[in-house]
Amino acid sequence: MLDPALLRPGRFDRQVVVPLPDLRGREHILKVHMRKVPLADNVRPGIIARGTPGFSGADLANLVNEAALFAARGNKRLVDMDDFERAKDKIMMGAERRSMVMSEKEKRLTAYHEAGHAIVGRTVPSHDPVYKVTIIPRGRALGVTMFLPEEDRYSYSKERLESQISSLFGGRIAEELIFGFDNVTTGASNDIQRTTELARNMVTKWGLSEKLGPLTYSEEDGEVFLGHSVTKHKNVSDETTQRIDEEVRSIIDRNYNRAKTILVENTDKLHMMADALMKYETIDSDQIDDIMAGKTPRAPQGWSDDDQDSAKPSGTRESKWPGEEGKIGGPAGQH
């Protein structure tokens, strides 16, 4: 952080903003880094660029390096699209922890949790498409539901934000519907934190509450510089604070009930998706399309019955004990 005195007129007048690259920028950055590795004929930088919104230049360089490592581990002479897909999954969802042993009950609970996220996300309007669902542990998460934007996005509508809140609650609600309230776990702690933060920002920062109107109610934070502590200025009355809490609660309750209604009406699909996750451990948009259409999901590409026999116990549910801090999430809407 710069001393405010350095930013006075006549000193640093020109400020250059370097945003994240757009679709075309990501494609050109990928082409630069791909010059260093031998590529297979099926590698398409444009397709990879469309599937990596929110990636910085450093992320894209890391993507190419990780893909090369996957190819080397597979004793391949050329890096192909499958290696880039695996590298993208590792960067976006975390490294797989296949050595982690989970009980059958924990694994099934994780499957229903992630299926709840996916089904609600597919049903509510203006939500990002489901990219992949897995119950293989990645990072600190026991399972991951990844939503991938179809294009670069720079702003969010009220409808999209409320749909995101509903899908975040899908995992916890699925646990409650299938296993009962007494068996709901701490795995949804990060989901609850994110929904509360979204709802409060909608009311206090983004003016998306009809009752409180287009006003800013958040507290102002002063800059920390040269040992000065953070200064907060309260600019709302106690009565308004209570109304803010009531409006946040209203948004949460409305979207929680919407997610619960969706899962109750699609209980058969919830069971079907959980069973598919227990069998395949990872499913993508093709299998999810089959399930949402009421069909038996097809096997993932490259799957064989031998894979099922060799599958290890595995696994957004978060591996988290009460009181432990942590954040699970990524630029592509990981739950």
KELUMPA-38505 format. One line per 2 residues: their letters; for each residue x, y, z of C-alpha. Coordinates in Angstrom, 1 decimal. Last residue first. Layout:
N
a = X/Y/Z  ...
This chain:
335
hq = -19.5/-25.3/-4.0  -17.1/-23.9/-6.6
ga = -18.2/-20.9/-8.5  -15.6/-20.6/-11.3
pg = -13.3/-18.3/-9.5  -12.8/-20.7/-6.6
gi = -14.1/-21.8/-3.4  -13.3/-23.5/-0.1
kg = -12.4/-21.2/2.7  -11.0/-22.2/6.1
ee = -11.3/-21.7/9.8  -11.8/-24.5/12.3
gp = -14.3/-23.9/15.0  -16.2/-27.2/14.4
wk = -14.1/-29.6/12.4  -13.9/-29.2/8.6
se = -13.6/-31.4/5.6  -15.8/-29.3/3.3
rt = -18.6/-30.7/1.3  -19.1/-28.1/-1.8
gs = -14.7/-36.7/-2.4  -12.8/-41.0/-1.7
pk = -12.7/-44.6/-1.1  -10.5/-46.2/-3.8
as = -11.7/-47.3/-7.2  -10.1/-50.5/-8.5
dq = -13.3/-52.5/-8.9  -15.1/-49.6/-10.5
dd = -12.2/-48.9/-12.9  -12.4/-52.5/-14.2
ds = -15.9/-51.8/-15.3  -14.6/-49.4/-17.8
wg = -14.7/-45.6/-18.1  -12.9/-43.7/-20.9
qp = -15.7/-41.1/-21.2  -18.0/-41.2/-18.3
ar = -20.7/-44.0/-18.3  -24.1/-42.9/-19.4
pt = -26.6/-41.7/-16.9  -29.9/-43.6/-16.7
kg = -32.5/-41.2/-18.0  -34.8/-38.8/-16.2
am = -33.8/-35.8/-18.3  -32.0/-34.3/-15.3
id = -30.1/-37.5/-15.0  -29.0/-37.6/-18.6
di = -27.9/-34.0/-18.6  -25.9/-34.6/-15.4
qd = -24.1/-37.5/-17.2  -23.1/-35.3/-20.1
sd = -22.3/-32.3/-17.9  -19.6/-34.2/-15.9
it = -19.5/-37.0/-13.4  -16.8/-38.0/-10.9
ey = -16.9/-40.8/-8.3  -18.2/-43.2/-11.0
km = -20.3/-45.6/-8.9  -21.0/-43.5/-5.8
la = -21.4/-40.4/-8.0  -23.9/-42.2/-10.1
da = -25.8/-43.4/-7.1  -25.9/-39.8/-5.8
mm = -27.2/-38.6/-9.1  -30.0/-41.2/-9.2
hl = -31.0/-40.5/-5.6  -31.2/-36.7/-6.3
kd = -33.0/-37.3/-9.6  -35.7/-39.3/-7.7
tn = -35.9/-36.5/-5.1  -36.6/-33.9/-7.7
ev = -39.8/-32.3/-6.3  -38.3/-32.4/-2.8
li = -35.1/-31.0/-4.1  -36.7/-28.1/-5.9
tk = -38.9/-27.2/-2.9  -35.8/-27.2/-0.6
ar = -34.0/-24.9/-2.9  -36.9/-22.5/-2.9
ny = -37.2/-22.7/0.9  -33.6/-21.8/1.3
nr = -34.0/-19.0/-1.3  -36.8/-17.3/0.6
di = -35.3/-17.9/4.0  -31.9/-16.3/3.1
is = -33.5/-13.3/1.4  -35.9/-12.7/4.3
rv = -33.0/-13.1/6.9  -31.0/-10.5/5.1
ee = -34.1/-8.2/5.1  -34.6/-8.7/8.8
di = -31.0/-8.1/9.6  -31.1/-4.8/7.5
rq = -34.3/-3.8/9.4  -32.6/-4.3/12.7
tt = -29.6/-2.2/11.6  -32.1/0.5/10.4
ed = -33.5/0.7/13.9  -30.1/0.8/15.5
sv = -29.2/3.8/13.3  -26.9/3.6/10.3
nk = -23.6/5.5/9.7  -21.2/3.7/11.9
hk = -17.7/4.8/11.1  -15.0/2.2/11.4
tv = -11.3/3.0/11.7  -8.7/0.2/11.1
sh = -5.7/0.7/13.3  -2.9/3.1/12.5
gl = 0.5/1.4/12.4  1.9/3.4/9.5
fv = -1.1/2.9/7.3  -4.4/0.9/7.6
eg = -7.0/2.6/5.5  -10.4/3.5/7.0
de = -13.3/1.1/6.8  -16.7/2.5/6.2
es = -19.7/0.6/7.6  -22.2/-0.8/5.1
yt = -25.5/0.9/4.7  -25.2/2.0/1.1
lp = -28.6/3.1/-0.4  -30.6/1.9/-3.3
gl = -33.7/0.9/-1.4  -34.3/-0.5/2.0
ke = -37.6/-2.4/1.3  -36.8/-3.3/-2.3
sl = -33.4/-4.7/-1.4  -30.8/-4.9/-4.2
gw = -28.9/-1.7/-3.3  -25.5/-3.3/-3.9
kt = -23.7/-2.5/-0.6  -26.0/-3.1/2.4
vm = -28.8/-5.3/1.1  -27.2/-7.4/-1.6
nr = -24.0/-7.4/0.4  -25.8/-9.0/3.4
al = -27.3/-11.7/1.1  -24.0/-12.5/-0.5
et = -22.2/-12.7/2.9  -24.9/-14.9/4.4
tr = -24.8/-17.2/1.4  -20.9/-17.4/1.6
qi = -20.8/-18.3/5.3  -23.6/-20.9/4.9
dn = -21.7/-22.6/2.0  -18.5/-22.5/4.1
sa = -20.2/-24.3/7.0  -21.9/-26.9/4.7
gt = -19.6/-29.7/5.7  -20.5/-29.3/9.4
tv = -22.9/-32.2/9.1  -26.6/-32.8/9.1
nd = -27.3/-36.1/10.8  -29.8/-34.8/13.4
fg = -31.8/-33.0/10.6  -32.6/-36.2/8.8
fi = -30.4/-38.4/6.5  -32.1/-37.9/3.1
le = -33.9/-34.6/3.4  -31.4/-33.0/5.8
ea = -28.3/-34.0/3.7  -30.0/-32.7/0.6
ir = -30.8/-29.4/2.4  -27.2/-28.9/3.3
gg = -26.0/-29.5/-0.3  -28.7/-27.3/-1.9
fl = -28.0/-24.3/0.2  -25.3/-23.0/-2.1
ss = -27.6/-23.6/-5.1  -30.2/-21.3/-3.5
iq = -27.7/-18.5/-2.8  -26.4/-18.7/-6.4
se = -30.0/-18.4/-7.7  -30.4/-15.3/-5.5
lr = -27.2/-13.7/-7.0  -28.3/-14.5/-10.5
ek = -31.8/-13.0/-10.0  -30.3/-9.9/-8.5
sy = -28.1/-9.4/-11.6  -24.3/-9.8/-11.6
sy = -21.6/-7.7/-13.2  -18.3/-8.3/-15.1
rd = -18.8/-11.7/-16.6  -16.6/-13.6/-19.1
ee = -18.5/-16.3/-20.9  -20.1/-19.7/-20.3
pl = -19.4/-19.6/-16.6  -18.2/-22.9/-15.0
fm = -20.0/-24.3/-12.0  -17.9/-26.9/-10.1
tv = -19.5/-29.2/-7.5  -16.7/-30.4/-5.2
gl = -16.3/-33.2/-2.6  -14.5/-33.9/0.6
ar = -12.9/-30.5/0.4  -9.6/-29.6/2.1
gr = -7.6/-29.9/-1.2  -9.6/-32.3/-3.4
pi = -11.4/-35.4/-2.0  -12.9/-37.5/-4.8
it = -16.7/-36.9/-4.5  -16.9/-35.2/-7.9
vk = -19.3/-33.0/-9.8  -18.3/-31.3/-13.0
yv = -19.2/-28.3/-15.2  -22.7/-27.4/-13.9
pd = -23.9/-24.4/-16.0  -23.8/-20.9/-14.4
hs = -27.1/-19.8/-12.9  -29.6/-17.4/-14.6
pv = -32.7/-19.4/-13.5  -32.8/-22.1/-10.8
tr = -32.9/-25.8/-12.0  -29.3/-26.7/-12.8
gv = -27.9/-25.1/-9.7  -30.6/-26.9/-7.6
ia = -29.6/-30.2/-9.1  -25.9/-29.6/-8.8
hg = -25.8/-28.4/-5.2  -28.0/-31.3/-4.0
ae = -25.9/-33.8/-5.9  -22.8/-32.5/-4.0
hy = -24.5/-33.2/-0.6  -26.0/-36.5/-1.7
at = -22.5/-37.8/-2.8  -20.9/-36.4/0.4
lr = -23.4/-38.4/2.5  -22.6/-41.5/0.4
ke = -18.9/-41.1/1.0  -19.4/-40.5/4.7
ke = -21.5/-43.7/5.0  -19.1/-45.8/3.0
sm = -16.2/-44.7/5.2  -13.6/-42.4/3.8
vm = -9.9/-43.2/3.2  -7.7/-40.4/1.8
sr = -5.1/-41.8/-0.6  -7.1/-40.5/-3.5
re = -6.4/-36.9/-2.5  -6.9/-35.1/-5.8
ag = -5.3/-31.7/-6.2  -7.5/-28.7/-6.0
mm = -10.8/-27.7/-7.7  -9.8/-25.0/-10.2
ik = -6.0/-25.7/-10.5  -6.4/-29.5/-10.4
dk = -9.4/-29.5/-12.7  -7.6/-27.3/-15.3
ar = -4.6/-29.7/-15.2  -6.8/-32.7/-15.8
ef = -8.5/-30.9/-18.8  -5.1/-29.9/-20.1
dd = -3.8/-33.5/-20.0  -7.0/-34.7/-21.8
md = -6.3/-32.1/-24.5  -3.0/-33.6/-25.4
vl = 0.7/-33.1/-24.4  3.0/-35.1/-26.6
rk = 5.5/-37.9/-25.9  3.4/-39.5/-23.2
ng = 4.9/-41.5/-20.4  1.7/-40.9/-18.3
ra = 3.7/-39.0/-15.6  5.2/-36.9/-18.4
af = 1.7/-36.0/-19.8  0.5/-35.0/-16.4
la = 3.6/-32.8/-15.9  3.1/-31.1/-19.3
ae = -0.5/-30.4/-18.3  0.7/-28.9/-15.0
nv = 3.1/-26.6/-16.8  0.5/-25.4/-19.3
ln = -2.0/-24.7/-16.5  0.7/-22.9/-14.5
al = 1.3/-20.5/-17.4  -2.5/-20.0/-17.6
da = -2.7/-19.2/-13.8  0.2/-16.7/-14.2
gs = -1.6/-14.9/-17.0  -4.7/-14.7/-14.8
fg = -7.6/-17.1/-15.0  -11.1/-15.6/-14.4
pt = -12.7/-17.5/-17.2  -10.8/-20.8/-18.1
gr = -13.1/-22.9/-20.2  -13.2/-20.5/-23.2
ai = -9.4/-20.2/-23.2  -9.1/-24.0/-23.4
ig = -11.4/-24.1/-26.4  -9.3/-21.3/-28.1
pr = -6.0/-23.0/-27.3  -7.1/-26.2/-29.2
vn = -5.0/-29.3/-28.6  -6.1/-32.2/-30.8
da = -2.8/-32.3/-32.8  -0.7/-33.1/-29.8
lp = 1.5/-30.5/-28.3  5.3/-30.5/-27.5
vk = 5.9/-27.9/-24.8  7.7/-24.5/-24.7
rm = 5.6/-22.9/-27.5  2.5/-23.6/-25.3
hv = 3.4/-20.6/-23.1  2.9/-18.1/-25.9
kl = -0.2/-19.8/-27.3  -1.8/-19.8/-23.8
ih = -1.2/-16.0/-23.5  -2.8/-15.5/-26.9
er = -5.9/-17.5/-26.0  -6.2/-15.8/-22.6
gr = -6.1/-12.4/-24.2  -8.9/-13.4/-26.7
ld = -11.1/-14.6/-23.9  -10.5/-11.7/-21.6
pl = -7.3/-11.2/-19.5  -7.6/-10.2/-15.9
pv = -7.3/-6.4/-15.4  -4.1/-4.3/-15.4
vv = -5.1/-0.8/-14.4  -2.4/1.8/-15.1
qr = -2.3/4.8/-12.8  -1.0/8.1/-14.2
df = -0.7/11.1/-11.8  2.0/9.6/-9.5
rg = 3.6/12.8/-8.3  2.1/16.0/-9.7
pr = -1.2/15.7/-7.9  -1.0/13.7/-4.7
ll = -0.6/9.9/-4.9  2.7/9.8/-2.9
ap = 1.1/11.5/0.0  -1.5/8.7/0.3
dl = 1.5/6.4/1.3  1.3/3.4/-1.0
m = 0.0/0.0/0.0
